[in-house]
Amino acid sequence: MAKPGYGKRSAPGQQPRARDDFALLPTRERYVAGFVDHLPDGAEMSVKQLAKQLPLYGQQAISTALKALSVAGHLRRVRCSVGAGDETRWVFRTFWSRTAHDNEWWNTYLATETAAQTAAPTAAPEASASPGPAAPAPDTAQTPPQTDHLTPEQAPEPAPVPHQRTPPQASAAEPAPPTREATSAGHTGHTAPSPAYLALARLGRNDHRLALSADDCTTLEPLATQWLDRGVTLDYLTSTLTAGLPTQVDSPVGLLRRRLINKLPPRLPTTESTSADNPIPSRRLLVECTDCGRPGPPEALPDGLCRPCHQTHTTTSDTPPDPTQIATVKAHMANLRTLLKPV
C-alpha cells in the first residue's frame, strides 16, 4: 500500500488493542486514528498519502485530524540526521501510540537513544553481516583440507595454528593490582565524583530550593545514575528535576527522590558493544510541528505544536464565536441570496 519512508514508528508502552481505544475522540479523528493504528511500521503517513487512502476526507481535513491527534498525545512527527562527515541528510518519521501520553512522557522517550535508533533507517544487510576481527571459524580450523588427488609437490602447506591468548605474566617488579576494597576506600579522597553526583550537586546552585547536602547527593546518586544509564543527557535530567517546582520546597531530597522514581524514562535495550575504531554517532531527534513542520527540541513543542500553532489551536478551540459576528455573516449571506434571485 504505502511506500516506506516518512513512515510510521510504533512507540513503546501501548495497551493491547481494544474496541474503545479512540472512543473519546470526535468522529473524524476516531476514523483517522483507527486507520493509522492498523498500518504496519514503515508505512507512509504523509497528509497526501493518507488522503488517498481515506476517501471520506481531503488533505485539509486529514491535516486537522493529525493535529488533533498530536494534541491528544497519540503521535509526534520527528526528523533525524543520518550520515557522517560532509554527507548528512534528514529522515522523517511519525511516532504513533495507541495509548495517549502526555508531553512529559513524549519528551522523555524522544530524548533517549532508543527513539533515535528507531527513527534511523535500518542498515543494509551487507553491513550487518560484515565479519568482525574474530578468530578463524571452528570448521576451518578443525577440518583439514582434502589432499587425496594432489601430488606431494601440489599439497598445500599446513595452516598456521592461531596464537592462543594467554594472560600476561606479572613481573616481580610490578605491584599487584589494587583490590576492590582498597579502591572503594580511597574513592572519596582521590576519585572524581560521577556525572550524576555533579548534576545533583549543581541543582542547589541553580535554584536555592533544591539545595542538597553531600549525604543527600550520595543517597540520590544511584537513582540519577539509572537515568544516565538509560541514555538521558545531563541537561534533560536537570530540566526534568527543576521543572514546575512549588513556591516553597520543605524537603528537597524527598521531592527529588520522588521525581527520580516516578519519572524514570523507559529502559533501553541492551546493545552490542562497538569497537573504538567505528563508534556509532549519537543522534538527536528534532520534533516537527504537526501543523507547519517547524523543527525544534521536544520540550519546545508541547503537544507536538510550535508556539504560534499552539496558540492558534488554543484560541480557536477555547474561544466561542462572537454572536454579533454570527448575525453579521447570516445577514450578509441573506443579502447575497436576495441579489442572486431572478428579477
Secondary structure, DSSP 8 states (H G I E B T S, - for coil): ---SSSBEEE-SS-----TTTTTTS-HHHHHHHHHHHTS-TT-B--HHHHHHH-TTS-HHHHHHHHHHHHHHTSEEEEEEEE--TT--EEEEEEEE-SS---HHHHHHHHTSHHHHHHHS----HHHHT---S----HHHHHS----TT--TTT-----------------SSS-----HHHHHHTHHHHS---HHHHHHHHHHHH-GGG---HHHHHHHHHHHHHHHHTT--HHHHHHHHHTT--S--S-HHHHHHHHHHHT------------SSS-------EEE-TTT--EE-GGGSGGG--HHHHHHHHHHHHS---HHHHHHHHHHHHHHHHHHS--
